[in-house]
């Protein structure tokens, strides 16, 4: 994997390649505000700090906790049926 520099500015295509995600996923993340970006000339620019924040272990743990909370609610709802 290429090194992500915190103060470097990346395009959505570069970010997509670094994170190994599809173009639809990066669009969805931008739309939902999961990735903070600035629009320059009609195209998004993403700071390396933001990409590093996405791949940080603390964010992964937080996402895991949210997933498990949703899963528990779904199971509880299904069990009521």
Secondary structure, DSSP 8 states (H G I E B T S, - for coil): -----TT-EEEHHHHHHHHT--HHHHHHHHHHTSS--EEETTEEEEEHHHHHHHT-HHHHHHHHHHHHHHHHHHHHHHHH-
